[in-house]
Amino acid sequence: MEKKDICELNIDEMKALMKEYKEPAFRAVQIYGWLHKNKAASFDEMNNIPKTLKEKLSADHFITIMNAEDVLISKLDGTRKYIFALYDGNVIEAVLMKYKHGNSVCISSQVGCAMGCRFCASTIDGCVRSLTAAEMLAEVYRIERDLGERISNIVIMGSGEPLENYDEVVRFLRMISDENGSNISARNITLSTCGIVPNIERLAGEGLPITLALSLHAPSQEKREEIMPIAKRYAIDEVLKACAYYYNETGRRLSFEYSVVKGVNDSEDEAHRLVRLLKRFAGGFKSHEGAFHVNIIPVNPIEEREYESPDRESVERFRLILEKNGINATVRREMGRDISSACGQLRRRHIKNADTGIN
């Protein structure tokens, strides 16, 4: 019989497994706690579990462990970027960012990405496969073990489109916020999407009070299609209508990610267009005061693309136009720029070096 990943089981499924093993129900809580509270890397670490049960578990299951192929630590701000090796030889990225309010991790949901955004390195080679919930959990757990500190915030904004891996991402969200496990508040979790409309609407009904971040990046359908090919599948008005639905159903503030690219979408005219778009969009809210904000992100240049980051004055001018017109906007603090912090950069470099035999 092929072994199964025990970290993929939620607490109810763990209880069902104990019933199948003819073990008392409390063993399920113990084992789940070892895996998701204590971050056990092996069954041998479970010192209050009988040897006979550990042998059964080991015979039928394995524990997903993330092996760090590379870890870069920024000299600027202490940001850590990880390259994790998966069981099938693929690699993914995750990032640890340390803030005054706690430790935040940005995790991947897929190996690569199929969305094709022109400023992103993750999508250059397409999507290889989706991650399991257990693999996403293992990204967080491996960083916690390495750091020796608790993670308080999670951003699903690394490689991949989370809503194209819907079932496993939702399973991950439920498990990471389970009080029997890590118990990270769903309100401290942000999911970033390019705008998969049916699954934005579906997510609104899951009862998960997470923050939804939409990769907007342009104030018009034409410009968005130029930057993000996925926009050809879902028109900007359709995407914003789905976001309004999400807000109305959940009451959770939305974040609009806007990567500013020099000479592409950073002009004063583009800023005014964005104001008009968002004011029109706000009409779909039950109440729009404080319902959303714009996160302005100076694009990180990547060698495979021609896009450049605008200067600080242009970025600040863009922000001020939004603010003066009643749109709450902030400029994202750039972290880890000296360690290939843009999404997909380190992974591509790692793969390229492996292909050429460079260590």
C-alpha positions as CSV (number, residue, x, y, z in Angstrom):
1,M,0.0,0.0,0.0
2,E,1.3,3.5,-0.9
3,K,2.0,5.6,2.1
4,K,-0.1,8.7,2.6
5,D,0.8,12.1,3.9
6,I,-0.5,12.3,7.5
7,C,-0.1,16.1,7.5
8,E,-2.9,16.3,4.9
9,L,-5.5,15.0,7.5
10,N,-7.6,17.5,9.3
11,I,-8.6,16.8,12.9
12,D,-11.9,15.0,11.9
13,E,-10.0,12.8,9.5
14,M,-7.4,12.1,12.1
15,K,-10.1,11.0,14.5
16,A,-11.5,8.7,11.8
17,L,-8.1,7.2,11.3
18,M,-7.8,6.5,15.1
19,K,-11.2,4.8,14.9
20,E,-10.0,2.7,12.0
21,Y,-6.9,1.7,14.1
22,K,-9.2,1.0,17.1
23,E,-7.4,3.6,19.1
24,P,-9.1,6.0,21.6
25,A,-10.2,9.4,20.1
26,F,-7.8,11.4,22.3
27,R,-4.9,10.0,20.4
28,A,-6.1,11.9,17.4
29,V,-5.8,15.2,19.3
30,Q,-2.3,14.2,20.6
31,I,-1.0,13.3,17.1
32,Y,-2.5,16.3,15.5
33,G,-0.9,18.5,18.2
34,W,2.5,16.9,17.6
35,L,2.2,17.6,13.9
36,H,0.7,21.0,13.9
37,K,1.6,22.6,17.3
38,N,5.0,21.0,18.0
39,K,5.9,20.7,14.3
40,A,7.2,17.1,14.7
41,A,9.4,16.0,11.9
42,S,9.1,12.3,12.7
43,F,6.8,9.9,14.5
44,D,9.7,9.1,16.9
45,E,9.4,12.6,18.4
46,M,5.9,11.8,19.7
47,N,7.0,10.7,23.1
48,N,3.5,10.2,24.6
49,I,2.3,8.0,21.7
50,P,2.6,4.2,22.2
51,K,5.3,2.5,20.2
52,T,2.7,0.1,18.6
53,L,0.7,3.1,17.3
54,K,3.8,4.9,16.0
55,E,4.7,1.7,14.1
56,K,1.2,1.7,12.5
57,L,1.5,5.3,11.6
58,S,4.9,4.9,10.1
59,A,3.8,1.9,8.1
60,D,0.9,3.7,6.5
61,H,2.0,7.4,6.5
62,F,4.8,9.9,6.1
63,I,5.4,13.4,7.3
64,T,6.1,16.1,4.7
65,I,9.3,17.8,5.5
66,M,10.7,20.8,3.7
67,N,14.4,20.6,3.0
68,A,16.1,24.0,2.6
69,E,18.3,23.9,-0.5
70,D,19.3,27.5,0.0
71,V,18.6,30.3,2.5
72,L,19.5,33.9,1.8
73,I,19.5,36.5,4.6
74,S,19.2,40.2,3.7
75,K,21.9,42.4,5.1
76,L,19.5,45.3,4.8
77,D,16.6,44.1,7.0
78,G,17.0,40.5,8.0
79,T,14.5,39.1,5.5
80,R,15.1,35.4,4.8
81,K,14.4,33.8,1.5
82,Y,14.2,30.0,1.3
83,I,14.4,27.6,-1.6
84,F,12.7,24.4,-0.5
85,A,13.2,21.1,-2.3
86,L,10.0,19.0,-2.8
87,Y,9.9,15.1,-2.9
88,D,9.7,15.1,-6.7
89,G,12.7,17.2,-7.3
90,N,10.8,20.5,-7.8
91,V,11.7,23.6,-5.8
92,I,9.6,26.5,-4.4
93,E,10.2,29.7,-2.6
94,A,9.1,31.1,0.7
95,V,10.0,34.3,2.4
96,L,10.3,35.3,6.1
97,M,9.8,39.0,6.9
98,K,10.4,40.3,10.5
99,Y,8.3,43.2,11.6
100,K,7.8,44.9,14.9
101,H,4.3,43.4,15.1
102,G,5.5,39.9,14.5
103,N,6.9,37.4,12.0
104,S,5.3,37.2,8.6
105,V,5.8,34.5,5.9
106,C,5.0,34.6,2.3
107,I,4.4,31.1,0.9
108,S,3.9,29.5,-2.5
109,S,0.8,27.6,-3.5
110,Q,2.1,26.2,-6.8
111,V,5.4,25.2,-8.4
112,G,5.7,28.0,-10.9
113,C,2.6,29.9,-12.2
114,A,0.4,29.9,-15.3
115,M,-0.9,33.5,-15.0
116,G,1.8,35.0,-17.2
117,C,2.1,38.4,-15.5
118,R,4.8,40.3,-17.4
119,F,6.7,41.6,-14.3
120,C,6.9,38.2,-12.5
121,A,9.7,35.7,-12.7
122,S,7.5,32.9,-11.3
123,T,5.5,32.5,-14.4
124,I,8.2,32.4,-17.0
125,D,8.3,28.6,-17.2
126,G,4.6,28.1,-16.5
127,C,3.0,26.0,-13.7
128,V,4.5,22.6,-13.1
129,R,2.0,21.5,-10.4
130,S,-0.1,22.6,-7.4
131,L,1.1,22.1,-3.9
132,T,-0.8,20.0,-1.4
133,A,-2.2,21.6,1.8
134,A,0.5,19.6,3.7
135,E,3.3,21.1,1.6
136,M,2.0,24.6,2.2
137,L,1.8,23.8,6.0
138,A,5.4,22.5,5.8
139,E,6.6,25.8,4.4
140,V,5.4,27.6,7.5
141,Y,6.5,24.9,9.9
142,R,10.0,24.6,8.5
143,I,10.5,28.3,8.9
144,E,9.2,28.3,12.4
145,R,11.6,25.4,13.3
146,D,14.5,27.3,11.7
147,L,13.6,30.6,13.4
148,G,12.7,29.2,16.8
149,E,9.9,31.7,16.9
150,R,6.2,31.7,16.1
151,I,4.8,32.9,12.8
152,S,1.9,35.4,13.3
153,N,1.0,36.4,9.8
154,I,0.8,34.5,6.5
155,V,0.6,35.8,3.0
156,I,-0.2,33.4,0.2
157,M,1.5,35.6,-2.4
158,G,4.5,33.5,-3.5
159,S,4.7,31.4,-6.7
160,G,1.4,30.3,-8.1
161,E,-2.2,31.5,-8.2
162,P,-3.9,30.3,-5.0
163,L,-7.4,30.2,-6.4
164,E,-6.3,27.9,-9.2
165,N,-5.4,25.4,-6.4
166,Y,-8.7,26.1,-4.6
167,D,-9.4,22.9,-2.6
168,E,-5.9,22.5,-1.2
169,V,-5.6,26.2,-0.4
170,V,-8.9,26.2,1.5
171,R,-7.8,23.0,3.3
172,F,-4.6,24.7,4.3
173,L,-6.4,27.8,5.5
174,R,-8.7,25.7,7.8
175,M,-5.8,23.6,9.2
176,I,-3.4,26.5,9.8
177,S,-6.1,28.3,11.7
178,D,-7.4,25.2,13.6
179,E,-7.2,25.7,17.4
180,N,-6.0,22.1,17.6
181,G,-2.9,23.1,15.6
182,S,-1.0,26.3,14.9
183,N,-4.1,28.4,15.6
184,I,-3.0,31.3,13.5
185,S,-5.9,33.7,13.2
186,A,-7.6,33.7,9.8
187,R,-7.7,37.5,10.1
188,N,-3.9,37.4,10.0
189,I,-3.8,35.6,6.6
190,T,-3.9,37.3,3.2
191,L,-4.6,35.5,0.0
192,S,-3.5,37.2,-3.2
193,T,-5.2,36.5,-6.5
194,C,-5.0,37.7,-10.1
195,G,-8.8,37.6,-10.2
196,I,-10.3,34.1,-10.7
197,V,-13.8,35.3,-10.5
198,P,-15.8,32.1,-9.8
199,N,-13.4,31.2,-6.9
200,I,-13.5,34.7,-5.4
201,E,-17.2,34.3,-5.1
202,R,-16.8,30.7,-3.8
203,L,-14.3,31.8,-1.2
204,A,-16.7,34.4,0.1
205,G,-19.0,31.6,1.3
206,E,-16.3,29.5,3.1
207,G,-16.6,31.4,6.4
208,L,-12.9,32.2,6.5
209,P,-12.3,35.8,7.5
210,I,-9.1,36.2,5.5
211,T,-8.0,39.3,3.7
212,L,-8.4,39.2,-0.1
213,A,-5.7,41.0,-2.1
214,L,-6.4,41.5,-5.8
215,S,-3.5,41.9,-8.2
216,L,-4.9,44.9,-10.1
217,H,-1.8,46.6,-11.6
218,A,-3.8,48.7,-14.1
219,P,-6.8,51.1,-14.2
220,S,-8.1,49.9,-17.5
221,Q,-9.0,46.6,-19.3
222,E,-6.6,47.3,-22.1
223,K,-3.6,48.1,-19.8
224,R,-4.4,45.2,-17.5
225,E,-4.5,42.7,-20.5
226,E,-1.1,44.1,-21.5
227,I,0.4,43.4,-18.1
228,M,-1.6,40.4,-17.0
229,P,-2.8,37.9,-19.7
230,I,-5.3,36.4,-17.3
231,A,-7.3,39.7,-17.7
232,K,-8.4,38.4,-21.1
233,R,-10.4,35.7,-19.3
234,Y,-11.9,37.9,-16.6
235,A,-12.7,41.5,-17.4
236,I,-11.7,44.2,-14.9
237,D,-15.4,45.1,-14.1
238,E,-16.2,41.4,-13.6
239,V,-13.3,41.0,-11.2
240,L,-14.1,44.1,-9.2
241,K,-17.8,43.1,-9.0
242,A,-16.6,39.8,-7.5
243,C,-14.4,41.7,-5.0
244,A,-17.4,43.8,-3.9
245,Y,-19.3,40.6,-3.4
246,Y,-16.5,39.2,-1.3
247,Y,-16.5,42.3,0.9
248,N,-20.3,42.4,1.2
249,E,-20.3,38.7,2.3
250,T,-17.4,38.8,4.7
251,G,-17.0,42.4,5.8
252,R,-13.2,42.0,5.3
253,R,-11.3,45.0,3.9
254,L,-9.9,44.4,0.4
255,S,-6.4,45.2,-0.7
256,F,-5.6,46.2,-4.3
257,E,-2.0,45.4,-5.2
258,Y,-0.7,47.9,-7.8
259,S,2.8,47.2,-9.1
260,V,4.1,50.4,-10.6
261,V,6.3,50.0,-13.7
262,K,8.3,52.9,-15.1
263,G,6.7,54.2,-18.2
264,V,3.9,51.6,-18.2
265,N,1.4,52.4,-15.5
266,D,3.0,55.0,-13.2
267,S,1.9,58.3,-14.9
268,E,-0.3,60.9,-13.3
269,D,-3.0,60.1,-15.9
270,E,-2.9,56.5,-14.9
271,A,-3.3,57.5,-11.2
272,H,-6.4,59.6,-12.1
273,R,-7.8,56.7,-14.1
274,L,-7.4,54.5,-11.1
275,V,-9.2,56.9,-8.9
276,R,-12.2,57.0,-11.3
277,L,-12.2,53.2,-11.5
278,L,-12.2,52.6,-7.8
279,K,-14.8,55.3,-7.0
280,R,-17.1,53.7,-9.6
281,F,-16.3,50.3,-8.1
282,A,-17.0,51.5,-4.5
283,G,-20.7,52.0,-5.5
284,G,-21.1,48.2,-5.3
285,F,-20.5,48.1,-1.6
286,K,-23.1,48.0,1.2
287,S,-20.7,50.4,3.0
288,H,-17.5,51.5,1.4
289,E,-15.8,53.6,4.1
290,G,-12.5,51.9,4.9
291,A,-13.5,48.9,2.7
292,F,-10.3,48.8,0.6
293,H,-6.9,50.3,0.2
294,V,-4.3,50.4,-2.6
295,N,-0.9,48.8,-1.9
296,I,1.5,50.5,-4.3
297,I,4.5,48.3,-5.1
298,P,7.5,49.6,-7.0
299,V,8.2,46.7,-9.3
300,N,11.4,44.6,-8.6
301,P,13.3,44.4,-11.9
302,I,14.1,40.9,-13.2
303,E,16.7,40.1,-15.8
304,E,14.2,38.2,-18.0
305,R,11.9,41.2,-18.4
306,E,12.4,44.8,-19.6
307,Y,10.3,46.4,-16.9
308,E,12.0,48.9,-14.6
309,S,11.1,50.4,-11.2
310,P,10.1,54.1,-11.2
311,D,11.9,56.6,-9.1
312,R,10.7,57.4,-5.6
313,E,9.3,60.8,-6.6
314,S,7.1,59.2,-9.3
315,V,5.8,56.6,-6.8
316,E,5.1,59.2,-4.2
317,R,3.3,61.5,-6.7
318,F,1.1,58.5,-7.7
319,R,0.2,57.9,-4.1
320,L,-0.6,61.5,-3.4
321,I,-3.0,61.7,-6.3
322,L,-4.9,58.7,-4.8
323,E,-4.9,60.1,-1.3
324,K,-6.1,63.6,-2.4
325,N,-9.0,61.9,-4.1
326,G,-10.1,60.0,-1.0
327,I,-8.4,56.6,-1.9
328,N,-6.5,55.1,1.0
329,A,-3.0,54.2,-0.4
330,T,0.3,53.1,1.0
331,V,3.7,52.3,-0.6
332,R,4.9,48.8,0.3
333,R,8.2,48.8,2.1
334,E,10.8,47.1,0.0
335,M,12.3,44.2,1.9
336,G,15.1,41.8,0.9
337,R,15.9,43.6,-2.3
338,D,19.5,42.5,-2.0
339,I,18.5,38.8,-2.0
340,S,16.5,38.5,-5.2
341,S,13.2,39.2,-3.3
342,A,10.9,39.5,-6.3
343,C,8.6,36.5,-6.7
344,G,10.3,33.7,-8.6
345,Q,13.8,35.3,-8.9
346,L,15.7,33.0,-6.5
347,R,13.9,29.9,-7.7
348,R,14.9,30.6,-11.3
349,R,18.4,31.3,-10.4
350,H,18.6,28.1,-8.4
351,I,17.2,26.1,-11.3
352,K,19.5,27.8,-13.8
353,N,22.6,27.1,-11.6
354,A,21.5,23.5,-11.2
355,D,21.1,23.1,-15.0
356,T,24.6,24.6,-15.7
357,G,26.3,22.8,-12.8
358,I,27.1,26.0,-10.9
359,N,27.2,25.6,-7.1
